[in-house]
Amino acid sequence: MVTRGLSAKFKASVASFPVRDSRGHEVDFVVDLVSRRIPIEAKSGLTVAGDALDGLDRYLALSRDPAGLLVYGGDEARPRGRHHLMPWWALS
């Protein structure tokens, strides 16, 4: 469901498995666009915990990509730092 929604939203391929670095830090999905990649974390909670963006931050520290996306169970789409928050329902 999530990968289909992301693929449709971005009209791009989505890595449907976690992407990990050599230390075990991971992001849940990666959207591969022509000019860049978008790392994505998926959380089920209605609110975003303080450490929810840590995986995205670590990914971006190793890449040239400008921002990440956190898909969550809340209602509000908004920026948070250099990332974007998007509710689950906005994928369809």
C-alpha positions in Angstrom: 0.0 0.0 0.0 2.6 2.5 1.0 5.0 1.8 -1.9 2.1 2.0 -4.4 0.9 5.3 -2.9 4.5 6.7 -3.0 5.1 5.5 -6.6 1.8 7.0 -7.8 2.5 10.3 -5.9 6.0 10.8 -7.3 5.6 8.9 -10.6 8.9 7.2 -9.8 10.3 3.9 -8.6 10.4 3.3 -4.8 12.8 1.0 -3.0 10.4 -1.1 -1.0 12.9 -2.1 1.6 14.8 -0.2 4.3 18.0 1.4 3.1 20.8 1.1 5.7 24.3 2.4 6.0 27.3 0.4 7.3 26.4 1.4 10.9 22.8 0.1 10.7 21.1 3.5 10.4 18.1 3.3 8.1 15.3 4.9 6.3 12.1 3.0 5.4 11.9 3.8 1.7 13.7 5.8 -1.0 12.0 7.4 -4.0 14.5 7.5 -6.9 13.8 10.5 -9.1 16.0 11.5 -12.1 17.8 14.4 -10.4 17.7 13.2 -6.8 16.4 10.7 -4.2 13.9 11.3 -1.5 14.4 9.3 1.7 11.2 8.4 3.5 10.3 7.4 7.0 6.9 5.9 7.8 5.5 6.3 11.3 2.0 5.2 12.5 1.6 7.7 15.3 -0.7 10.7 15.3 2.2 12.9 16.5 5.9 13.1 15.5 8.3 12.1 18.3 11.5 14.1 18.8 13.7 11.4 17.3 11.4 10.5 14.4 13.6 12.4 11.9 16.9 10.9 13.0 17.1 8.4 10.2 16.4 11.0 7.6 19.0 13.3 9.1 21.6 10.6 9.0 20.7 9.7 5.4 21.0 13.3 4.3 24.3 13.7 6.0 25.7 11.0 3.7 24.0 12.1 0.5 23.6 15.2 -1.6 19.8 15.2 -1.3 18.2 18.3 0.1 15.3 16.9 2.2 13.4 13.9 3.5 9.7 13.0 3.9 8.0 11.6 7.0 4.7 9.9 6.4 2.7 9.6 9.6 -0.8 9.0 11.1 -1.5 12.7 11.8 -3.7 15.2 9.9 -1.3 17.9 9.0 1.1 18.3 6.0 3.8 20.8 6.9 7.6 21.4 6.9 9.7 20.5 9.9 13.3 21.7 9.6 14.6 20.5 6.2 12.0 17.7 6.0 8.4 17.5 5.1 5.6 15.8 7.1 2.7 14.2 5.2 -0.3 12.3 6.6 -0.9 8.8 5.3 -4.2 9.8 3.6 -2.4 12.3 1.4 -0.7 9.4 -0.5 -3.9 8.4 -2.3 
